[in-house]
Amino acid sequence: ECIAGAHCVTHKCQVSQSYTEGSSWKAYQMRDIYYVGGEVLSQKHWISTNFVFGCQTYETGLFRTQKADGIMGMSMHSQTLVPTMRAAGQIDHNAFSMCFMYGGGTLTLGGVDTSLHESQMQFTPLAKNSGWFTVRLLDILVNGVSIGVPASIYATGKGTIVDSGTTDTYLPRRAADKFKAAWARELGPGAPKYSNTKVNYTPDQIKRFPLLTFILDNGVRVDVKPSAYMEQAAGKYIPRVYLSEASGTVLGANFMQDHDIFFDAENRRLGFAKAHCSYASSLSALQKVDPTLRLLDSPSNTKKLYYNSSSSSTAVAPSMNISM
């Protein structure tokens, strides 16, 4: 039986997806047992869940060039991992958190790991109760000054989604002129025009790359540093905030960098906290509560996992933290 939008092709369930930046894949739908957690490979703490996923048969774009050649959807759809694990009684809450940093990070299933936080978590309500994690974006500041785009423009179409599966951030085309004007104001006379191509900047202009602040409902402010949205390549820089979205806004993985973001579907909210997203730091904090926790090489020797079954103040338990 095909589920979650898959359709039958020659007695197989086929599913496909394409993404804003041009990548796509096709896959056959499969069902198997998914394992996560565990103090050692053979012990009972490994949590298993029957899970439906896709075996890819076709890839384009970044799936062929980046290190990660697969993707896991983490929306509120009932067939995604967290709702599936909650329905099976393997975690206590329909919630997870993602903490991204340059070179890795931490994923916590079933809760949030406050030991990573450098500021108190702020919460914004979800704008929709299903599908993507949609929020209300009220304003964007460039070095503390509003670019002057009405909130209604960010809310068109799908609205504003926080999407870790999109590498970069995409603003509406209707915001482009005002964003470019704010950029030019900050970099000063003679600076190159804003463009999503490799550009040479002078040392003085590099120092002027502005802080971007996203204002969400309930007064939540998320600061995105130049180190998160400016990519350096061969001595040149590429801004990875695109001004090309036909409608709505996508706040991607670079927006999330250096923050722990709590996707709390159970309470219909998103939480944001500045954080140091080191997996080793997270493990060290939890080892103070449970000294038996330790790093573990996964069967593929490419991930490190641990499982926390204690009911500590640092996480909503039981929860799993996975290095990224």
Backbone torsions as a table, in degrees:
resi	resn	phi	psi	omega
1	GLU	NA	123.9	-180.0
2	CYS	-80.1	138.8	-179.2
3	ILE	-131.9	170.6	171.7
4	ALA	52.9	44.5	174.0
5	GLY	85.9	-2.2	177.0
6	ALA	-72.5	153.8	178.2
7	HIS	-131.3	151.6	-173.6
8	CYS	-78.5	125.6	175.9
9	VAL	-131.5	113.5	-177.6
10	THR	47.1	52.0	174.9
11	HIS	66.7	20.0	174.2
12	LYS	-128.0	146.4	179.3
13	CYS	-86.6	113.3	-177.3
14	GLN	-105.8	138.7	179.5
15	VAL	-136.8	149.1	-179.4
16	SER	-146.1	162.1	180.0
17	GLN	-156.8	142.0	172.5
18	SER	-124.3	159.6	-171.4
19	TYR	-128.1	163.2	-173.0
20	THR	-55.3	-41.0	-174.9
21	GLU	-83.9	1.8	172.3
22	GLY	111.7	-11.0	178.4
23	SER	-73.2	156.3	177.2
24	SER	-157.0	165.5	174.7
25	TRP	-153.6	160.4	171.2
26	LYS	-128.9	149.1	-176.7
27	ALA	-154.4	160.2	169.5
28	TYR	-99.1	136.3	-177.0
29	GLN	-76.4	134.0	-178.2
30	MET	-131.7	162.1	173.0
31	ARG	-128.8	130.9	179.4
32	ASP	-153.3	-179.0	178.2
33	ILE	-94.4	126.4	-178.6
34	TYR	-101.2	130.7	-179.3
35	TYR	-113.5	141.6	175.7
36	VAL	-148.9	147.4	176.5
37	GLY	87.2	-175.6	176.7
38	GLY	119.8	136.8	176.6
39	GLU	-83.1	-37.6	171.4
40	VAL	-138.1	161.4	-170.7
41	LEU	-59.4	-36.1	-169.7
42	SER	-97.0	-4.2	-172.9
43	GLN	-86.5	164.9	-172.1
44	LYS	-66.9	-13.3	-176.7
45	HIS	-71.1	-11.6	172.4
46	TRP	-61.6	127.2	180.0
47	ILE	-97.3	128.6	-179.6
48	SER	-114.5	142.1	-179.5
49	THR	-140.4	132.2	171.3
50	ASN	-66.7	127.1	-170.6
51	PHE	-143.0	138.0	177.3
52	VAL	-96.7	131.7	-177.6
53	PHE	-146.8	176.6	-179.3
54	GLY	-112.7	133.3	171.1
55	CYS	-92.7	111.9	-172.5
56	GLN	-69.1	137.3	176.1
57	THR	-118.1	-8.5	-175.4
58	TYR	-155.8	134.0	-179.8
59	GLU	-139.2	148.2	172.1
60	THR	-136.1	167.7	172.4
61	GLY	66.3	-136.8	-173.9
62	LEU	-63.1	-23.6	178.5
63	PHE	-63.9	-19.5	179.9
64	ARG	-96.6	-17.2	-173.8
65	THR	-115.3	-28.3	-177.6
66	GLN	-85.6	168.0	-179.0
67	LYS	-64.3	-41.1	179.4
68	ALA	-83.8	117.8	-178.5
69	ASP	-106.8	15.9	175.1
70	GLY	-138.8	179.0	-178.5
71	ILE	-153.6	144.8	177.0
72	MET	-118.9	120.2	176.7
73	GLY	-70.0	133.8	-177.8
74	MET	-124.8	30.4	179.0
75	SER	-73.9	-174.9	179.7
76	MET	-83.7	3.9	179.1
77	HIS	-58.3	140.0	-174.3
78	SER	-63.2	-19.4	-178.2
79	GLN	-90.6	-1.7	178.0
80	THR	-77.8	171.0	-168.3
81	LEU	-61.3	-49.7	-173.1
82	VAL	-65.4	-49.3	175.0
83	PRO	-60.0	-34.4	178.3
84	THR	-64.8	-45.2	179.1
85	MET	-66.9	-36.1	177.8
86	ARG	-66.5	-43.5	-179.9
87	ALA	-63.3	-30.3	179.4
88	ALA	-85.2	-0.2	179.2
89	GLY	75.2	19.9	-177.4
90	GLN	-88.8	-20.7	171.3
91	ILE	-132.5	157.7	-173.4
92	ASP	-85.6	-17.6	-174.2
93	HIS	-139.1	145.4	175.4
94	ASN	-83.2	77.0	-174.9
95	ALA	-161.1	155.7	174.1
96	PHE	-156.2	165.7	175.6
97	SER	-136.4	149.6	179.2
98	MET	-124.8	131.3	179.2
99	CYS	-127.3	106.3	-176.0
100	PHE	-100.2	140.3	170.1
101	MET	-140.7	167.2	177.8
102	TYR	-62.7	119.9	178.2
103	GLY	94.9	1.1	178.2
104	GLY	159.3	-147.2	-178.9
105	GLY	150.2	-164.8	-174.5
106	THR	-136.9	137.1	172.9
107	LEU	-115.1	125.2	179.1
108	THR	-113.2	122.9	-179.3
109	LEU	-99.8	126.0	177.4
110	GLY	95.0	0.0	-178.8
111	GLY	179.9	-152.7	-178.9
112	VAL	-142.0	141.1	-177.3
113	ASP	-102.2	97.4	-174.4
114	THR	-73.1	-10.7	178.1
115	SER	-65.4	-18.2	179.3
116	LEU	-81.8	-14.8	-165.4
117	HIS	-80.2	141.2	174.3
118	GLU	-109.8	-2.7	176.0
119	SER	-149.0	163.8	177.9
120	GLN	-69.0	140.8	-179.0
121	MET	-72.1	134.1	175.2
122	GLN	-105.3	147.8	-176.6
123	PHE	-120.9	138.5	173.5
124	THR	-123.9	139.4	-178.9
125	PRO	-72.3	150.1	173.4
126	LEU	-72.1	143.1	179.1
127	ALA	-85.0	-18.7	178.8
128	LYS	-136.1	155.8	-175.7
129	ASN	-102.1	7.0	179.3
130	SER	-153.6	168.3	177.6
131	GLY	74.8	-138.2	179.6
132	TRP	-65.5	161.6	173.8
133	PHE	-82.6	98.4	-172.8
134	THR	-103.7	132.2	179.6
135	VAL	-125.6	172.9	176.9
136	ARG	-101.6	112.1	175.8
137	LEU	-91.5	118.2	-174.6
138	LEU	-94.3	-33.0	-175.5
139	ASP	-164.6	159.9	171.7
140	ILE	-126.2	129.7	178.7
141	LEU	-108.7	139.6	172.8
142	VAL	-112.9	111.3	-172.2
143	ASN	51.0	43.7	173.1
144	GLY	85.2	-1.5	-178.3
145	VAL	-111.7	129.4	-179.8
146	SER	-62.2	141.0	175.7
147	ILE	-81.7	-8.8	171.5
148	GLY	81.7	26.0	177.6
149	VAL	-96.4	127.8	-180.0
150	PRO	-59.4	145.0	179.9
151	ALA	-59.3	-28.8	-177.7
152	SER	-62.1	-28.6	-179.4
153	ILE	-70.4	-36.9	177.7
154	TYR	-69.9	-21.4	-173.8
155	ALA	-94.7	0.8	-178.1
156	THR	-68.9	160.4	177.3
157	GLY	59.2	-123.2	-178.3
158	LYS	-73.0	-11.3	-175.0
159	GLY	85.5	-159.1	179.0
160	THR	-102.4	118.4	-179.7
161	ILE	-112.6	145.1	171.9
162	VAL	-98.8	113.1	-167.3
163	ASP	-134.6	101.6	-179.8
164	SER	-65.8	-21.6	-179.2
165	GLY	-76.6	-9.1	174.3
166	THR	-102.5	121.4	-173.2
167	THR	-62.5	-42.2	-172.4
168	ASP	-111.5	-177.4	-179.9
169	THR	-111.9	138.0	-174.9
170	TYR	-126.0	119.7	177.8
171	LEU	-101.8	159.3	-178.7
172	PRO	-65.4	147.6	176.8
173	ARG	-56.4	-34.0	-177.4
174	ARG	-69.4	-11.0	176.6
175	ALA	-96.3	-5.5	-170.3
176	ALA	-60.2	-50.0	-174.6
177	ASP	-60.7	-44.2	-177.7
178	LYS	-72.2	-34.5	176.6
179	PHE	-65.9	-44.4	179.4
180	LYS	-63.2	-37.9	178.9
181	ALA	-64.8	-41.0	178.4
182	ALA	-66.1	-39.2	177.4
183	TRP	-61.6	-46.8	-179.5
184	ALA	-62.7	-38.3	178.5
185	ARG	-60.5	-41.4	-176.3
186	GLU	-75.9	-35.7	-177.5
187	LEU	-82.9	-20.2	173.7
188	GLY	90.5	172.0	-177.5
189	PRO	-59.3	141.3	177.0
190	GLY	84.3	-5.6	179.9
191	ALA	-72.8	149.5	176.6
192	PRO	-59.7	149.1	175.4
193	LYS	-67.1	151.3	-179.8
194	TYR	-62.5	127.6	-178.3
195	SER	-156.3	141.8	179.4
196	ASN	-87.6	50.9	176.5
197	THR	-133.0	166.8	178.4
198	LYS	-66.4	125.2	-175.4
199	VAL	-132.7	141.6	171.9
200	ASN	-84.1	126.8	174.5
201	TYR	-119.1	147.4	175.5
202	THR	-74.4	160.5	176.6
203	PRO	-54.8	-38.3	179.0
204	ASP	-66.1	-40.2	178.6
205	GLN	-66.9	-36.2	178.2
206	ILE	-62.7	-39.8	177.8
207	LYS	-65.4	-22.5	-177.1
208	ARG	-90.1	-3.6	177.6
209	PHE	-51.4	126.0	-170.1
210	PRO	-84.6	158.3	168.2
211	LEU	-77.7	131.7	175.6
212	LEU	-102.8	131.3	179.8
213	THR	-122.1	126.3	179.9
214	PHE	-104.5	122.5	-178.6
215	ILE	-99.2	117.9	-179.7
216	LEU	-107.8	167.9	178.4
217	ASP	-55.3	149.2	-179.9
218	ASN	74.1	20.5	174.2
219	GLY	77.1	14.7	-179.5
220	VAL	-75.2	131.9	178.9
221	ARG	-119.4	126.6	178.4
222	VAL	-118.8	114.7	179.5
223	ASP	-90.2	130.8	177.9
224	VAL	-117.3	115.7	-176.8
225	LYS	-78.9	158.0	176.0
226	PRO	-56.2	-31.9	179.8
227	SER	-63.2	-20.5	179.4
228	ALA	-89.4	-34.3	-173.3
229	TYR	-109.4	-7.1	177.0
230	MET	-106.0	120.0	179.1
231	GLU	-98.6	130.8	179.2
232	GLN	-98.3	131.3	-179.4
233	ALA	-145.8	117.7	176.9
234	ALA	53.3	42.0	176.9
235	GLY	81.2	-2.9	177.9
236	LYS	-111.7	169.7	-178.0
237	TYR	-123.9	144.6	176.8
238	ILE	-125.3	116.4	173.6
239	PRO	-68.3	130.1	-177.8
240	ARG	-106.8	29.1	165.4
241	VAL	-107.3	112.1	-175.3
242	TYR	-95.7	147.9	-176.2
243	LEU	-115.4	44.5	-168.4
244	SER	-123.5	1.8	-175.8
245	GLU	-70.7	129.1	-178.1
246	ALA	-62.2	-39.5	176.5
247	SER	-155.7	150.7	-179.0
248	GLY	72.7	-172.8	-172.6
249	THR	-141.5	141.9	175.2
250	VAL	-119.5	115.1	175.6
251	LEU	-95.8	101.0	-170.4
252	GLY	-91.3	-162.9	-173.3
253	ALA	-62.2	-33.7	179.5
254	ASN	-70.0	-28.5	172.1
255	PHE	-63.8	-34.2	-175.4
256	MET	-81.2	-16.3	-171.4
257	GLN	-56.3	137.6	178.0
258	ASP	67.1	22.5	172.9
259	HIS	-131.9	147.8	167.6
260	ASP	-96.1	120.6	-177.3
261	ILE	-113.2	122.5	-174.2
262	PHE	-99.1	110.1	-179.9
263	PHE	-91.2	87.9	-172.5
264	ASP	-98.4	78.3	-179.4
265	ALA	-64.0	-32.0	-177.6
266	GLU	-60.3	-38.7	-179.2
267	ASN	-108.1	12.8	174.0
268	ARG	53.8	54.1	-179.5
269	ARG	-155.7	161.3	171.0
270	LEU	-119.2	138.1	176.9
271	GLY	-111.0	144.5	-178.8
272	PHE	-131.0	129.4	174.8
273	ALA	-142.2	136.2	170.8
274	LYS	-62.6	139.6	-171.5
275	ALA	-152.0	155.7	168.0
276	HIS	-99.8	108.6	-164.6
277	CYS	-91.7	26.8	-179.6
278	SER	-70.8	126.8	177.3
279	TYR	-63.4	-39.3	-179.9
280	ALA	-62.2	-38.5	177.8
281	SER	-65.1	-40.4	179.0
282	SER	-62.7	-44.9	179.6
283	LEU	-63.9	-42.5	-179.1
284	SER	-59.5	-41.7	179.9
285	ALA	-64.8	-41.6	-178.5
286	LEU	-75.1	-24.5	176.8
287	GLN	-65.7	-24.9	176.7
288	LYS	-68.0	-28.0	177.5
289	VAL	-86.3	-42.8	-178.3
290	ASP	-133.0	96.7	-175.9
291	PRO	-63.4	-12.9	-178.9
292	THR	-77.6	-13.9	179.8
293	LEU	-69.0	138.8	178.8
294	ARG	-155.7	161.5	178.1
295	LEU	-64.8	149.5	-175.8
296	LEU	-141.5	128.9	170.7
297	ASP	-76.7	128.5	178.1
298	SER	-75.8	170.0	-179.7
299	PRO	-54.7	-32.2	-179.0
300	SER	-86.7	-5.9	179.9
301	ASN	61.5	24.9	179.6
302	THR	-118.1	-10.9	179.3
303	LYS	-125.4	160.7	171.6
304	LYS	-127.2	135.2	-173.5
305	LEU	-126.8	157.5	158.7
306	TYR	-148.9	160.4	-178.7
307	TYR	-121.2	131.8	178.4
308	ASN	-115.0	111.8	-179.5
309	SER	-102.8	3.9	-179.7
310	SER	-84.7	155.3	177.5
311	SER	-98.5	73.8	-175.3
312	SER	-96.4	171.5	179.7
313	SER	-77.6	-10.7	-175.7
314	THR	-88.7	-7.4	-179.9
315	ALA	-158.7	153.1	170.5
316	VAL	-80.7	114.7	-169.9
317	ALA	-105.5	157.0	-3.6
318	PRO	-73.9	139.2	178.8
319	SER	-140.0	156.7	179.7
320	MET	-118.8	137.0	174.2
321	ASN	-111.2	132.5	-176.4
322	ILE	-127.6	130.0	177.6
323	SER	-71.9	153.1	-175.6
324	MET	-129.8	NA	NA
